[in-house]
Amino acid sequence: MSTKEMSKKGLYVGTGMGLLLFALVGLFPGSMIGGVIGLKIAGSLFGSPVQAALLPRLIVAVSMIIGVIVAAITFVLGTGILGWFAGSVIDAIRTRHEAPSEAPARH
């Protein structure tokens, strides 16, 4: 058995949980926060009541996409790192407990 097996499994499980959490919790707030930031940017560039022109809509749409991407990176990377860390801790505990049993006996 490889010494880094649990850290790989932890990374995969953490990443999967991050994708699930992003789909359930992070998608809508990421787009909402990005949209609000885009409206503030468009309002500061083109005036406070934003007109329905092409450029302000494009700014809002791009900022919404960036908000979703940042939320996805945060959820997936954060839970992936947590899973990898938990797997590494389990690997360290396993190697510590397996080392004395594998030591050769002295005569």
C-alpha positions as CSV (number, residue, x, y, z in Angstrom):
1,M,0.0,0.0,0.0
2,S,1.3,3.4,-0.9
3,T,2.1,5.9,1.8
4,K,0.2,8.7,0.1
5,E,-2.9,6.8,-0.7
6,M,-5.2,8.4,1.9
7,S,-4.1,11.9,1.0
8,K,-5.1,11.2,-2.7
9,K,-8.4,9.8,-1.6
10,G,-8.9,12.8,0.7
11,L,-8.2,15.2,-2.1
12,Y,-10.7,13.4,-4.4
13,V,-13.4,13.3,-1.7
14,G,-12.8,16.9,-0.7
15,T,-13.0,18.1,-4.3
16,G,-16.2,16.2,-4.9
17,M,-17.7,17.7,-1.8
18,G,-16.6,21.1,-2.9
19,L,-18.3,20.7,-6.3
20,L,-21.5,19.5,-4.6
21,L,-21.4,22.5,-2.1
22,F,-20.7,24.9,-4.9
23,A,-23.7,23.6,-6.9
24,L,-26.0,23.8,-3.9
25,V,-24.8,26.9,-2.1
26,G,-22.2,28.9,-4.1
27,L,-23.6,29.3,-7.6
28,F,-26.4,31.8,-6.8
29,P,-24.6,33.9,-4.3
30,G,-21.5,34.1,-6.5
31,S,-23.6,35.5,-9.4
32,M,-25.5,37.9,-7.2
33,I,-22.4,39.3,-5.6
34,G,-20.7,39.6,-9.0
35,G,-23.8,41.3,-10.4
36,V,-23.9,43.9,-7.6
37,I,-20.2,44.6,-8.1
38,G,-20.8,44.9,-11.8
39,L,-23.7,47.3,-11.2
40,K,-21.5,49.4,-8.9
41,I,-18.8,49.6,-11.6
42,A,-21.2,50.4,-14.4
43,G,-22.9,53.0,-12.2
44,S,-19.7,54.7,-11.4
45,L,-18.7,54.7,-15.1
46,F,-22.0,55.6,-16.7
47,G,-24.0,57.3,-14.0
48,S,-26.0,56.0,-11.1
49,P,-29.3,54.9,-12.7
50,V,-27.6,52.5,-15.2
51,Q,-29.1,52.7,-18.7
52,A,-30.0,49.6,-20.7
53,A,-27.1,50.1,-23.1
54,L,-24.8,47.3,-24.3
55,L,-21.6,48.2,-22.4
56,P,-23.1,48.4,-18.9
57,R,-24.9,45.1,-19.5
58,L,-21.6,43.6,-20.7
59,I,-19.8,44.9,-17.6
60,V,-22.5,43.3,-15.3
61,A,-22.5,40.0,-17.2
62,V,-18.7,39.7,-17.0
63,S,-18.6,40.5,-13.4
64,M,-21.3,37.9,-12.7
65,I,-19.2,35.3,-14.5
66,I,-16.2,36.3,-12.5
67,G,-18.2,36.1,-9.3
68,V,-19.3,32.5,-10.2
69,I,-15.7,31.5,-11.1
70,V,-14.3,32.9,-7.8
71,A,-17.0,31.1,-5.8
72,A,-16.2,27.8,-7.6
73,I,-12.5,28.2,-7.0
74,T,-13.1,29.0,-3.4
75,F,-15.4,26.0,-2.7
76,V,-13.5,23.4,-4.8
77,L,-10.0,24.4,-3.8
78,G,-10.8,25.0,-0.2
79,T,-12.5,21.6,0.4
80,G,-9.9,19.9,-1.7
81,I,-7.1,21.2,0.4
82,L,-9.0,20.3,3.6
83,G,-9.5,16.7,2.3
84,W,-5.9,16.4,1.3
85,F,-4.8,17.7,4.7
86,A,-7.1,15.2,6.5
87,G,-5.7,12.4,4.3
88,S,-2.2,13.4,5.0
89,V,-2.8,13.4,8.8
90,I,-4.3,9.9,8.4
91,D,-1.2,8.8,6.4
92,A,1.1,10.2,9.0
93,I,-0.8,8.3,11.8
94,R,-0.7,5.1,9.8
95,T,3.0,5.3,9.1
96,R,3.7,6.0,12.8
97,H,1.7,3.0,13.9
98,E,3.1,0.7,11.2
99,A,6.8,1.6,11.7
100,P,7.4,-0.3,15.0
101,S,5.8,-3.5,13.7
102,E,8.0,-3.5,10.6
103,A,11.2,-2.9,12.5
104,P,13.6,-5.9,12.4
105,A,14.2,-7.7,15.7
106,R,17.7,-7.5,17.1
107,H,19.5,-10.7,18.3
